[in-house]
Amino acid sequence: MEYIGKIDIEKLGELKNQIIKDDVVITEERIRHIKDRHPRRL
């Protein structure tokens, strides 16, 4: 899992009530998916 940054919860409007943490991470599985299906984007 890689830490990407933080999200500004205040910009999410009504969705901000559904957010528990403001940390943004990406899992190894998602990185693999991006590399496999969108190789030019990563």
N, CA and C atoms as a LAMMPS dump frame, in Angstrom:
ITEM: TIMESTEP
0
ITEM: NUMBER OF ATOMS
126
ITEM: BOX BOUNDS ff ff ff
-5.0000000000000000e+02 5.0000000000000000e+02
-5.0000000000000000e+02 5.0000000000000000e+02
-5.0000000000000000e+02 5.0000000000000000e+02
ITEM: ATOMS id mol type element x y z
1 1 1 N 0.844 -1.164 0
2 1 2 C 0 0 0
3 1 3 C 0.895 1.234 0
4 2 1 N 0.569 2.192 -0.866
5 2 2 C 1.35 3.421 -0.943
6 2 3 C 0.492 4.615 -0.561
7 3 1 N 1.065 5.469 0.245
8 3 2 C 0.412 6.708 0.64
9 3 3 C 0.529 7.699 -0.51
10 4 1 N -0.594 8.309 -0.898
11 4 2 C -0.59 9.271 -1.993
12 4 3 C -0.713 10.701 -1.469
13 5 1 N -1.566 10.912 -0.48
14 5 2 C -1.746 12.258 0.053
15 5 3 C -3 12.338 0.902
16 6 1 N -3.519 13.544 1.008
17 6 2 C -4.741 13.769 1.775
18 6 3 C -5.773 14.412 0.871
19 7 1 N -7.04 14.142 1.147
20 7 2 C -8.14 14.713 0.394
21 7 3 C -8.78 15.817 1.242
22 8 1 N -9.179 16.881 0.589
23 8 2 C -9.85 17.983 1.282
24 8 3 C -11.325 17.61 1.424
25 9 1 N -11.691 17.07 2.559
26 9 2 C -13.042 16.57 2.803
27 9 3 C -14.086 17.668 2.632
28 10 1 N -13.751 18.888 2.94
29 10 2 C -14.711 19.989 2.84
30 10 3 C -15.196 20.208 1.404
31 11 1 N -14.422 19.806 0.431
32 11 2 C -14.804 19.977 -0.975
33 11 3 C -15.771 18.903 -1.465
34 12 1 N -16.083 17.937 -0.632
35 12 2 C -16.932 16.817 -1.042
36 12 3 C -18.419 17.066 -0.81
37 13 1 N -18.772 18.191 -0.262
38 13 2 C -20.187 18.498 -0.035
39 13 3 C -20.841 17.483 0.878
40 14 1 N -21.985 16.957 0.426
41 14 2 C -22.745 16.003 1.241
42 14 3 C -22.002 14.694 1.464
43 15 1 N -21.084 14.35 0.595
44 15 2 C -20.334 13.101 0.74
45 15 3 C -19.374 13.125 1.919
46 16 1 N -19.02 14.316 2.388
47 16 2 C -18.031 14.397 3.471
48 16 3 C -18.484 13.655 4.724
49 17 1 N -19.774 13.473 4.911
50 17 2 C -20.278 12.74 6.077
51 17 3 C -19.998 11.244 5.98
52 18 1 N -19.663 10.765 4.784
53 18 2 C -19.395 9.34 4.578
54 18 3 C -17.905 9.009 4.665
55 19 1 N -17.064 10.022 4.761
56 19 2 C -15.615 9.834 4.782
57 19 3 C -15.13 9.735 6.229
58 20 1 N -14.355 8.696 6.52
59 20 2 C -13.845 8.49 7.873
60 20 3 C -12.471 9.131 8.032
61 21 1 N -11.593 8.935 7.049
62 21 2 C -10.23 9.47 7.109
63 21 3 C -9.95 10.263 5.847
64 22 1 N -8.996 11.17 5.931
65 22 2 C -8.669 11.986 4.769
66 22 3 C -7.409 11.509 4.045
67 23 1 N -6.879 10.363 4.45
68 23 2 C -5.697 9.802 3.789
69 23 3 C -6.103 9.117 2.488
70 24 1 N -5.277 9.291 1.45
71 24 2 C -5.502 8.63 0.167
72 24 3 C -4.367 7.641 -0.03
73 25 1 N -4.714 6.378 -0.261
74 25 2 C -3.725 5.326 -0.483
75 25 3 C -4.105 4.525 -1.723
76 26 1 N -3.134 3.818 -2.268
77 26 2 C -3.396 2.911 -3.389
78 26 3 C -2.793 1.558 -3.032
79 27 1 N -3.552 0.512 -3.28
80 27 2 C -3.086 -0.834 -2.941
81 27 3 C -2.257 -1.412 -4.08
82 28 1 N -1.483 -2.434 -3.78
83 28 2 C -0.683 -3.114 -4.793
84 28 3 C -1.577 -3.693 -5.886
85 29 1 N -2.75 -4.181 -5.503
86 29 2 C -3.682 -4.747 -6.485
87 29 3 C -4.132 -3.687 -7.476
88 30 1 N -4.408 -2.477 -7.007
89 30 2 C -4.839 -1.38 -7.893
90 30 3 C -3.696 -0.918 -8.782
91 31 1 N -2.487 -0.901 -8.256
92 31 2 C -1.322 -0.541 -9.064
93 31 3 C -1.151 -1.561 -10.191
94 32 1 N -1.299 -2.845 -9.864
95 32 2 C -1.204 -3.907 -10.862
96 32 3 C -2.282 -3.74 -11.936
97 33 1 N -3.495 -3.425 -11.512
98 33 2 C -4.601 -3.208 -12.443
99 33 3 C -4.276 -2.068 -13.41
100 34 1 N -3.774 -0.975 -12.888
101 34 2 C -3.44 0.183 -13.722
102 34 3 C -2.341 -0.179 -14.713
103 35 1 N -1.312 -0.868 -14.236
104 35 2 C -0.21 -1.257 -15.115
105 35 3 C -0.681 -2.206 -16.214
106 36 1 N -1.571 -3.13 -15.87
107 36 2 C -2.063 -4.112 -16.838
108 36 3 C -3.012 -3.488 -17.859
109 37 1 N -3.901 -2.645 -17.417
110 37 2 C -4.962 -2.145 -18.294
111 37 3 C -4.728 -0.741 -18.832
112 38 1 N -3.852 0 -18.21
113 38 2 C -3.592 1.391 -18.629
114 38 3 C -2.077 1.662 -18.566
115 39 1 N -1.286 0.901 -19.288
116 39 2 C 0.172 0.983 -19.126
117 39 3 C 0.767 2.358 -19.409
118 40 1 N 0.166 3.139 -20.244
119 40 2 C 0.71 4.469 -20.577
120 40 3 C 0.401 5.515 -19.518
121 41 1 N -0.481 5.198 -18.589
122 41 2 C -0.885 6.168 -17.572
123 41 3 C -0.062 6.081 -16.297
124 42 1 N 0.763 5.08 -16.161
125 42 2 C 1.55 4.93 -14.928
126 42 3 C 3.01 4.715 -15.261
